[in-house]
Amino acid sequence: MSEPLTTPSRRIGRLSGRGESAVIVLVSLLATAATMFWSYQAKVACGGAPFDAQGRSRNWPAGDGGLIPCYSDLMYLWLGRDINNHVFPYIHGGINPDGTLFGGVVEYPVLSGLFMYLGAIGAHTDTAFFTQSALLLAPFGFAITVMLALMVRWWALLWAATPPLVLYSFHNWELPVVATAVGAIAVMAWGASADPDTGRRRLGLRTSAILAAVLLSIGFCLKLYPGISVLPLAAYVLTGGAVDVRDAARRGLDWAGAAWVAGTAVLTVVAIQLPFMVLGFEGWKAALSFQGRRKADVDTNSIWYWGLRYLTGTTDTYHSLVGVLSPLLVLASFAVAMYLGWRVYKRDGIFPWIGVSGAMLAGFMLFHKVHSPQYTLWLLPFFVLMRVRWQVIVIYLATDVALDLTIFRLFPIRDAGDPLPWWILTGVAGSVWVHAALLVYLIATLARTSLREPLASRLRRPIDANRVEATTAPPTFTGRA
């Protein structure tokens, strides 16, 4: 006779584990509060009285010249996109022949535009807009911390207590988009894992993946990059997930499940975008046109400006090459990541969708013509969730600090027409190329990098033999649990 599904010792162990988890979450939240408060204090130094007639602080854009540059896009975009005029985004605007936006159009996807509009309600200065936007963003930072702490325990401090959260929490509207990407992984970790009492998936693989696809699509409508993960997630469902690797040889490919994931993602994006397309198509299209016209210059901080430009100069040839090579190489990196993930699946019976998502993100960050410093927040959760070599993490974050401390000092010196100090040029260009080398490494390795515990066990929990009746015939697994 088999043992009861839940024994007293298991219940005690579970209660003890919950107590430890509560301590981890609490400590991580306190660390998050400290780093985000530091971030707010550093960035708000660019604001404050006195203000001009448009509500722009006289302290903009350098503040008091503290160690951490106080520049932030939150405060910068108070002017130039009709945010200060409280115009509802995209509906009435467009793009001028010279490429400038008007009428409430911003260059970000529609949900980020809504965040900007909400942050400006009742605000009449750039500092009030910054503060209200920070209050809107902060809960997403805390939510990310909680999800990471529940998935990988103390490793959440790599998110909560490291420089990127200080440098970029309130630099741009990144926290909501990162929350959708981490949330999708959290949904899969909980819903598609086995219940300890029954051995069955809590929500089922398809259901969990569909919910995750909705989150990724919302993220796509915030900053695009979470949409990258829909393809590897669909491949994970196609190959049956990973409840018990012993079942790998008996799996069939779940094409219907993969189609549900992809279809849900497309329908979610359409449902979010359609109202803006119907009510203000020209304004909606203007945001796309702005990105299409954007040049790979010093503001975009990419390998193209700090590499190819030295061979061609900032000529029409340079811009034409970037326009062709950038999307082709991004797509090629996606194909490489999927291929490496499929090789892992053929070897281990599990498609590593999280690792492939990280590798695809690394390819996007490496080859896209825009690589803003705050994109480190996109990549950081993969350092938290996966067993990336500590040397890679330390070097990446150290050079990220060097980049932030130099590039936002480069802009005002350049705008003033003064010669750039050697240490600023070295800090910016050197950091860009160190990051580029590490991103190449991540493209090649993340697909075969294992997950940290307890996330790895939740996604790969073997079925307890005591819960499976002995039978001479192997159980049938359809891949649709």
matplotlib code that plots the C-alpha trace (Angstrom):
import matplotlib.pyplot as plt

x = [0.0, 1.4, 2.1, -0.4, 0.2, 1.0, 2.7, 3.1, 6.8, 6.1, 3.7, 6.2, 8.9, 6.5, 5.7, 9.4, 10.1, 7.3, 8.7, 12.2, 10.6, 8.8, 12.2, 13.8, 10.9, 11.0, 14.8, 14.6, 11.8, 13.8, 16.8, 14.6, 13.1, 16.6, 18.0, 14.9, 14.9, 18.5, 17.6, 14.8, 17.1, 19.8, 17.5, 15.3, 18.4, 17.8, 14.5, 13.2, 12.5, 12.9, 11.0, 10.5, 7.1, 6.9, 7.6, 11.2, 13.5, 16.5, 18.5, 18.0, 19.9, 22.9, 21.7, 24.4, 26.9, 26.7, 28.5, 25.5, 24.3, 20.8, 19.6, 16.5, 14.2, 11.2, 12.2, 13.5, 10.3, 8.2, 8.7, 8.7, 5.9, 3.0, 3.1, 3.2, 0.0, -1.7, -2.6, -3.9, -1.2, -1.3, -4.9, -4.4, -0.7, 1.7, 5.2, 6.7, 8.8, 11.9, 11.1, 9.8, 6.7, 3.7, 0.2, 0.9, 2.8, 5.7, 8.2, 7.3, 4.7, 1.2, 1.1, 4.3, 2.6, -0.3, 2.0, 3.5, 0.0, -1.0, 2.2, 1.5, -2.1, -2.2, 1.5, 2.7, 6.4, 9.0, 9.7, 6.1, 5.8, 9.0, 7.8, 4.3, 5.8, 8.2, 5.3, 3.6, 6.7, 7.9, 5.2, 6.5, 10.0, 8.6, 6.6, 9.6, 11.5, 8.8, 8.5, 12.3, 12.5, 9.9, 11.6, 15.2, 15.2, 18.3, 19.5, 16.7, 19.2, 21.2, 18.2, 17.2, 20.6, 22.9, 23.7, 21.3, 18.2, 19.9, 20.9, 17.8, 14.7, 13.4, 15.6, 12.9, 9.7, 11.4, 10.0, 6.6, 8.0, 10.5, 7.6, 5.7, 8.7, 9.4, 5.7, 5.5, 8.3, 6.6, 3.3, 5.1, 7.0, 3.9, 1.2, 3.1, 4.9, 3.6, 1.5, 3.4, 0.2, -1.2, 1.9, -0.2, 0.4, -1.5, -2.9, -1.8, 1.0, -1.2, -3.2, 0.0, 1.6, -1.4, -1.5, 2.3, 1.8, -0.8, 1.8, 4.5, 2.2, 1.4, 5.1, 5.5, 3.0, 5.2, 8.7, 8.6, 11.3, 9.1, 7.5, 10.7, 10.0, 6.7, 8.6, 10.6, 7.6, 5.6, 8.5, 8.4, 4.7, 5.2, 7.7, 5.5, 7.2, 9.2, 7.3, 9.3, 12.3, 11.7, 8.7, 10.7, 10.9, 7.1, 6.1, 4.3, 4.6, 1.7, 1.2, -2.3, -0.9, 1.9, -0.6, -2.8, 0.3, 1.2, -2.4, -3.1, 0.0, -1.2, -4.7, -3.6, -1.4, -4.2, -6.7, -4.3, -3.2, -6.6, -8.3, -5.3, -5.2, -8.9, -9.1, -5.8, -4.1, -1.7, -0.5, -0.2, 1.8, 4.0, 5.6, 6.6, 7.9, 10.0, 11.8, 12.2, 13.9, 16.1, 19.8, 22.5, 24.3, 26.0, 22.6, 21.8, 25.0, 25.4, 28.3, 27.4, 28.3, 31.3, 32.6, 31.3, 31.3, 35.1, 35.3, 32.6, 32.1, 28.6, 27.7, 24.7, 26.6, 26.9, 23.2, 22.3, 24.5, 23.1, 19.6, 20.3, 22.8, 21.0, 17.7, 19.4, 21.8, 19.1, 17.1, 20.2, 20.9, 17.3, 17.7, 21.0, 19.4, 16.5, 18.8, 20.9, 17.8, 16.6, 19.9, 19.4, 15.9, 17.2, 19.8, 17.8, 14.2, 13.4, 13.3, 15.1, 12.7, 14.0, 17.6, 16.6, 14.6, 17.7, 19.9, 17.5, 17.4, 21.2, 21.1, 18.6, 20.7, 23.9, 22.8, 19.9, 20.8, 19.6, 21.2, 20.2, 22.1, 18.9, 18.5, 20.6, 17.4, 16.0, 19.0, 19.4, 16.6, 18.3, 21.4, 19.2, 17.3, 20.1, 23.5, 25.5, 29.1, 29.7, 32.7, 30.3, 27.8, 30.5, 32.2, 28.9, 27.6, 30.9, 31.2, 27.5, 28.4, 31.4, 29.1, 26.5, 29.0, 30.6, 27.9, 25.6, 28.6, 29.5, 26.2, 26.4, 30.1, 29.3, 26.3, 28.5, 31.0, 33.9, 36.5, 35.7, 38.1, 39.9, 38.5, 34.9, 35.5, 37.4, 34.6, 31.8, 33.5, 35.2, 32.0, 30.1, 32.6, 33.0, 29.2, 29.2, 31.7, 29.7, 26.4, 28.1, 29.0, 25.4, 24.0, 26.2, 25.7, 22.4, 20.4, 22.5, 22.8, 20.8, 18.3, 18.8, 17.0, 14.2, 13.0, 14.8, 13.0, 9.6, 9.9, 11.5, 9.9, 9.9, 6.6, 6.7, 6.8, 4.4, 1.8, 2.0, 0.3, 2.5, 1.7, 3.3, 2.5, 4.0, 1.5, 0.4, 1.6, -0.1, 1.8, -1.5, -1.6]
y = [0.0, 3.4, 6.2, 9.0, 11.9, 14.3, 13.1, 15.1, 15.5, 16.8, 19.3, 20.5, 20.8, 22.8, 25.2, 25.7, 26.4, 29.0, 30.7, 30.9, 32.1, 34.9, 36.0, 36.0, 38.0, 40.5, 41.0, 41.3, 43.9, 46.0, 45.9, 46.9, 49.8, 51.0, 50.8, 52.4, 55.2, 55.8, 55.9, 58.4, 60.6, 60.5, 61.3, 64.0, 66.1, 67.2, 68.8, 71.2, 75.0, 77.4, 76.4, 78.2, 78.9, 75.4, 73.7, 72.9, 73.0, 75.3, 72.4, 70.4, 68.5, 68.2, 69.0, 69.4, 67.2, 64.3, 61.0, 59.3, 61.4, 62.6, 62.6, 60.5, 60.1, 60.5, 64.1, 64.7, 63.8, 66.3, 68.6, 67.8, 65.1, 67.2, 65.4, 68.7, 69.7, 66.5, 65.4, 61.8, 59.9, 58.9, 59.9, 63.4, 63.5, 62.6, 63.1, 66.1, 65.8, 66.5, 63.5, 65.4, 64.0, 66.2, 65.9, 63.5, 60.9, 59.3, 56.9, 54.0, 51.3, 52.4, 51.1, 53.0, 56.1, 55.5, 55.3, 58.6, 60.2, 58.8, 60.1, 63.6, 63.9, 66.9, 67.6, 71.1, 70.7, 68.1, 67.3, 66.5, 64.4, 62.5, 61.9, 60.7, 58.5, 57.0, 56.2, 54.4, 52.4, 51.4, 48.7, 46.9, 46.8, 45.3, 42.8, 41.6, 41.2, 39.0, 36.8, 36.3, 35.6, 32.9, 31.3, 31.4, 32.5, 34.6, 35.0, 37.7, 40.0, 40.1, 42.0, 43.9, 45.0, 45.7, 48.9, 48.5, 49.1, 52.3, 53.5, 52.7, 52.2, 55.6, 56.3, 55.2, 53.2, 49.7, 48.2, 47.4, 45.6, 43.6, 42.7, 41.1, 39.1, 37.8, 37.3, 35.0, 32.8, 32.9, 31.7, 28.8, 28.0, 27.7, 26.7, 24.1, 22.5, 19.6, 19.9, 18.2, 16.5, 15.1, 15.1, 16.8, 20.2, 22.9, 24.6, 22.4, 23.2, 24.8, 26.9, 28.2, 29.0, 30.8, 33.0, 33.6, 34.5, 37.1, 38.7, 38.6, 40.3, 43.0, 43.5, 43.7, 46.6, 48.3, 47.9, 45.0, 42.7, 40.3, 39.4, 37.6, 34.9, 33.8, 31.7, 29.7, 29.4, 27.9, 25.5, 24.5, 23.7, 22.0, 19.6, 18.8, 20.8, 19.2, 17.4, 14.2, 13.8, 10.0, 10.6, 12.4, 9.4, 8.9, 12.5, 13.6, 17.2, 19.3, 21.5, 22.6, 23.8, 25.7, 27.3, 28.3, 30.1, 31.9, 32.8, 34.1, 36.3, 37.8, 38.3, 40.1, 42.5, 43.2, 43.8, 46.3, 48.1, 48.2, 51.0, 53.3, 52.3, 53.0, 56.2, 57.7, 55.7, 58.5, 59.0, 55.3, 54.9, 57.9, 56.1, 53.3, 55.8, 57.5, 54.3, 53.4, 56.8, 56.6, 56.7, 54.7, 57.7, 58.4, 58.6, 55.0, 53.6, 50.6, 48.6, 50.2, 53.7, 52.6, 50.2, 50.4, 54.3, 54.2, 52.4, 54.3, 57.6, 58.9, 58.8, 57.6, 54.3, 53.9, 54.4, 52.2, 49.3, 49.6, 49.6, 46.3, 44.5, 45.3, 43.5, 40.6, 39.9, 40.2, 37.6, 35.4, 35.5, 34.4, 31.5, 30.5, 30.6, 28.5, 26.0, 25.7, 25.2, 22.5, 20.7, 20.7, 19.3, 16.5, 15.7, 16.1, 15.9, 19.4, 22.6, 25.3, 28.1, 30.5, 30.1, 30.5, 33.7, 35.1, 34.2, 35.9, 39.0, 39.1, 39.0, 41.8, 43.9, 43.2, 43.9, 46.4, 49.9, 51.2, 49.8, 52.1, 51.6, 50.8, 47.6, 46.0, 45.8, 43.5, 41.1, 41.1, 38.7, 36.1, 36.5, 35.9, 32.9, 31.1, 29.7, 32.2, 32.3, 34.8, 36.3, 37.2, 38.8, 40.8, 42.1, 43.0, 44.9, 46.6, 47.9, 48.9, 51.2, 52.6, 53.2, 55.0, 57.2, 58.3, 58.4, 60.8, 63.1, 62.7, 64.3, 67.8, 68.1, 67.1, 69.5, 72.3, 71.6, 71.0, 68.2, 65.0, 63.8, 60.6, 58.9, 59.5, 58.1, 55.1, 54.5, 54.6, 52.8, 50.2, 49.4, 49.0, 46.5, 44.5, 44.2, 43.1, 40.3, 39.1, 39.2, 37.0, 34.6, 34.6, 33.9, 30.9, 29.5, 30.5, 27.7, 25.1, 27.0, 25.4, 27.2, 28.0, 26.2, 25.9, 27.1, 24.2, 21.6, 23.2, 23.0, 19.6, 17.8, 14.0, 12.3, 10.4, 6.7, 6.1, 8.1, 6.0, 2.7, -0.2, -1.2, -3.3, -0.8, 2.7, 5.5, 7.6, 11.2, 13.5, 16.7, 18.4, 18.1]
z = [0.0, -1.0, 1.5, 2.0, -0.4, 2.5, 5.6, 8.9, 8.2, 4.8, 6.2, 8.8, 6.2, 4.0, 6.8, 7.6, 3.9, 3.8, 6.8, 5.2, 2.0, 3.9, 5.3, 1.9, 0.4, 3.2, 3.0, -0.8, -0.6, 1.9, -0.4, -3.3, -1.4, -0.5, -4.1, -5.7, -3.1, -3.9, -7.6, -7.0, -4.9, -7.6, -10.5, -8.8, -8.4, -12.0, -11.0, -8.4, -8.3, -10.0, -13.1, -16.4, -18.0, -19.4, -16.1, -16.9, -13.9, -14.1, -12.6, -15.8, -17.2, -14.9, -11.4, -8.9, -10.8, -8.3, -8.7, -10.4, -13.4, -12.6, -16.3, -16.9, -19.8, -17.4, -16.9, -20.4, -22.1, -20.1, -23.1, -26.8, -26.8, -25.5, -22.2, -20.5, -22.3, -21.1, -24.6, -24.8, -26.7, -30.3, -31.1, -32.5, -33.4, -36.2, -37.4, -39.2, -42.4, -40.3, -38.0, -35.0, -33.3, -32.3, -30.9, -28.0, -30.1, -28.3, -29.8, -27.5, -27.9, -26.9, -23.3, -22.4, -23.9, -21.5, -18.6, -19.5, -19.8, -16.4, -14.8, -16.1, -14.8, -12.5, -13.0, -14.1, -13.8, -14.9, -11.3, -10.5, -13.6, -12.6, -9.1, -10.2, -12.8, -10.2, -8.0, -10.9, -11.7, -8.2, -7.5, -10.6, -9.1, -5.9, -7.9, -9.8, -6.6, -5.1, -8.1, -8.3, -4.6, -4.8, -7.9, -6.9, -3.2, -2.1, -5.7, -5.9, -4.2, -7.5, -8.8, -5.7, -4.3, -7.3, -9.2, -12.2, -9.9, -8.6, -12.0, -14.0, -11.9, -12.8, -15.9, -18.3, -18.3, -18.0, -14.8, -16.1, -19.2, -17.1, -14.8, -17.7, -18.8, -15.3, -14.7, -17.7, -16.3, -12.9, -14.3, -16.0, -12.9, -10.8, -13.2, -15.3, -12.4, -10.4, -7.3, -4.5, -3.3, -6.6, -8.9, -11.6, -13.1, -11.3, -14.4, -17.2, -19.7, -22.3, -19.9, -18.2, -21.5, -22.8, -19.7, -20.1, -23.7, -22.7, -20.3, -23.0, -25.4, -22.9, -22.5, -26.3, -26.2, -23.6, -25.0, -27.6, -26.2, -24.2, -27.5, -28.4, -25.9, -27.5, -30.1, -27.5, -25.3, -28.2, -28.8, -25.2, -25.4, -28.8, -27.2, -24.2, -21.5, -18.7, -16.0, -16.1, -18.4, -18.5, -20.6, -23.3, -25.6, -25.5, -26.3, -29.4, -30.7, -29.6, -32.6, -31.4, -28.1, -29.8, -32.1, -29.1, -27.6, -30.8, -31.6, -28.1, -28.4, -31.7, -30.6, -27.4, -29.3, -31.8, -29.0, -27.4, -30.6, -32.4, -30.5, -31.2, -34.8, -35.2, -33.3, -34.5, -37.2, -38.2, -34.7, -34.1, -37.3, -36.5, -33.5, -35.9, -38.5, -35.8, -34.9, -38.6, -39.2, -36.1, -36.9, -35.1, -33.7, -30.4, -28.7, -29.6, -27.9, -30.3, -31.7, -35.0, -33.9, -31.9, -34.6, -38.2, -38.1, -37.9, -41.2, -43.1, -41.3, -40.5, -44.2, -46.2, -46.7, -43.0, -42.3, -45.3, -44.0, -40.5, -41.9, -43.7, -41.4, -38.1, -38.7, -40.6, -37.8, -35.1, -37.0, -37.5, -33.8, -33.1, -35.5, -33.8, -30.3, -31.5, -33.1, -30.0, -27.9, -30.3, -29.9, -26.1, -26.6, -28.8, -26.2, -22.9, -24.0, -22.7, -24.8, -22.7, -23.5, -20.7, -21.8, -25.5, -24.6, -22.9, -25.8, -28.3, -26.0, -26.1, -29.9, -30.0, -27.6, -29.5, -33.1, -32.8, -33.8, -30.4, -27.2, -24.3, -21.0, -19.1, -21.2, -18.5, -16.5, -19.3, -19.1, -15.3, -14.5, -16.7, -14.5, -11.5, -12.8, -14.6, -13.5, -15.5, -14.6, -11.8, -13.7, -16.6, -14.2, -12.4, -15.5, -17.2, -14.2, -13.5, -17.1, -17.0, -14.1, -16.0, -19.0, -17.0, -15.3, -18.6, -21.3, -19.5, -19.0, -22.7, -24.0, -22.4, -23.3, -26.9, -27.0, -25.8, -28.6, -26.2, -26.8, -25.1, -22.4, -23.1, -20.0, -21.2, -24.7, -23.2, -20.7, -23.2, -26.2, -23.9, -22.0, -25.3, -26.6, -23.4, -23.3, -27.0, -26.2, -23.3, -25.3, -27.9, -25.1, -23.8, -27.3, -27.5, -23.9, -22.4, -24.2, -22.3, -19.1, -16.3, -14.1, -10.5, -7.7, -6.8, -10.2, -12.0, -9.8, -10.3, -14.0, -14.0, -11.0, -11.4, -10.7, -7.4, -8.1, -5.2, -7.1, -10.3, -10.4, -11.6, -15.1, -17.8, -20.5, -20.4, -19.7, -22.6, -22.6, -25.2, -24.3, -23.5, -19.7]

ax = plt.figure().add_subplot(projection="3d")
ax.plot(x, y, z, "-o")
ax.set_aspect("equal")
plt.show()
